[in-house]
Amino acid sequence: MLTAAIIKSLQIYGIAIVVSLIVAVLIKVLVSVTARMEKRVPVEVPTGTVCPVFLGVPEEDVAAISAAIFAAIGPHRVLRISQPSHGWAVGGRAAQHSSHTPGHAPGRSHR
């Protein structure tokens, strides 16, 4: 009885080892294939003049934002950096509040 349990546990352990090795080899193959695909000529970083930005925005922030955009989607220019406007939020709140009428039960339509 005990020997059968030991043999069964060794079989399960062996299966786990084989599956782990197969997964490790598969990961290694995928890493090497993707590494070969990514070996390309480095993209030339475009240089240009610094455009004027909104007062109070440090040039370091503009440079960091531009670098992040270039890294994410390629060469694009930051057209404008300005203070955020909350007009859309006020309009949305007004529309939300005006959609509710007093005495109206939730889930029932107006008739």
C-alpha positions as CSV (number, residue, x, y, z in Angstrom):
1,M,0.0,0.0,0.0
2,L,2.8,2.5,0.9
3,T,4.9,1.5,-2.1
4,A,2.0,2.2,-4.4
5,A,1.6,5.6,-2.9
6,I,5.3,6.3,-3.3
7,I,5.3,5.1,-6.9
8,K,2.3,7.2,-7.7
9,S,3.9,10.3,-6.2
10,L,7.1,9.7,-8.1
11,Q,5.1,9.4,-11.3
12,I,3.3,12.7,-10.6
13,Y,6.7,14.3,-9.7
14,G,8.2,13.0,-13.0
15,I,5.3,14.4,-15.1
16,A,5.6,17.8,-13.4
17,I,9.4,17.8,-14.2
18,V,8.7,16.9,-17.9
19,V,6.0,19.6,-18.2
20,S,8.2,22.2,-16.6
21,L,11.1,21.4,-19.0
22,I,8.8,21.7,-22.0
23,V,7.5,25.1,-20.8
24,A,11.0,26.3,-20.1
25,V,12.2,25.3,-23.6
26,L,9.1,26.9,-25.2
27,I,9.8,30.2,-23.3
28,K,13.5,30.1,-24.4
29,V,12.4,29.6,-28.0
30,L,9.9,32.5,-27.8
31,V,12.5,34.8,-26.3
32,S,15.1,34.0,-28.9
33,V,12.6,34.5,-31.8
34,T,11.3,37.8,-30.5
35,A,14.9,39.0,-29.8
36,R,15.8,38.3,-33.5
37,M,12.7,40.1,-34.7
38,E,13.6,43.2,-32.6
39,K,17.1,43.4,-33.9
40,R,16.7,46.3,-36.3
41,V,18.6,49.4,-37.2
42,P,18.0,51.9,-34.4
43,V,15.5,54.7,-35.3
44,E,17.1,58.1,-35.9
45,V,15.7,60.5,-33.3
46,P,14.5,63.7,-35.0
47,T,15.8,66.9,-33.5
48,G,14.1,70.2,-33.8
49,T,13.6,73.5,-32.1
50,V,11.9,73.9,-28.8
51,C,8.5,75.4,-29.2
52,P,7.1,77.9,-26.6
53,V,5.0,76.3,-24.0
54,F,2.5,77.5,-21.5
55,L,3.9,79.7,-18.7
56,G,5.1,77.6,-15.7
57,V,5.7,74.4,-17.6
58,P,9.4,73.5,-17.2
59,E,11.3,72.6,-20.3
60,E,12.3,69.3,-18.6
61,D,8.7,68.2,-18.5
62,V,8.2,69.0,-22.2
63,A,11.3,67.0,-23.0
64,A,10.1,64.0,-20.8
65,I,6.6,64.1,-22.4
66,S,8.1,64.3,-25.9
67,A,10.5,61.4,-25.2
68,A,7.6,59.3,-23.8
69,I,5.5,60.0,-26.9
70,F,8.4,59.1,-29.2
71,A,9.0,55.9,-27.3
72,A,5.4,54.9,-27.4
73,I,4.1,55.9,-30.8
74,G,7.1,57.1,-32.8
75,P,8.1,60.6,-34.0
76,H,5.4,63.1,-33.2
77,R,5.4,66.7,-32.0
78,V,3.8,68.0,-28.9
79,L,1.6,70.7,-30.2
80,R,0.4,72.4,-27.0
81,I,0.8,72.0,-23.2
82,S,-1.6,74.1,-21.2
83,Q,-3.5,74.3,-18.0
84,P,-6.4,71.7,-17.8
85,S,-9.9,73.0,-18.4
86,H,-12.7,71.7,-16.3
87,G,-15.5,73.1,-18.4
88,W,-16.4,69.6,-19.7
89,A,-16.7,68.3,-16.1
90,V,-19.1,71.1,-15.1
91,G,-21.2,70.5,-18.2
92,G,-21.3,66.7,-17.5
93,R,-22.4,67.3,-13.9
94,A,-25.1,69.7,-15.0
95,A,-26.4,67.1,-17.5
96,Q,-26.3,64.4,-14.9
97,H,-28.2,66.5,-12.3
98,S,-30.8,67.7,-14.7
99,S,-31.6,64.2,-15.8
100,H,-33.1,63.4,-12.4
101,T,-36.4,64.8,-11.5
102,P,-37.8,64.9,-8.0
103,G,-40.3,62.1,-7.2
104,H,-39.2,59.9,-10.0
105,A,-38.6,56.4,-8.9
106,P,-35.4,54.8,-10.2
107,G,-36.0,52.3,-13.0
108,R,-39.4,53.7,-14.1
109,S,-39.8,55.7,-17.3
110,H,-41.5,59.0,-17.6
111,R,-45.1,58.9,-19.1
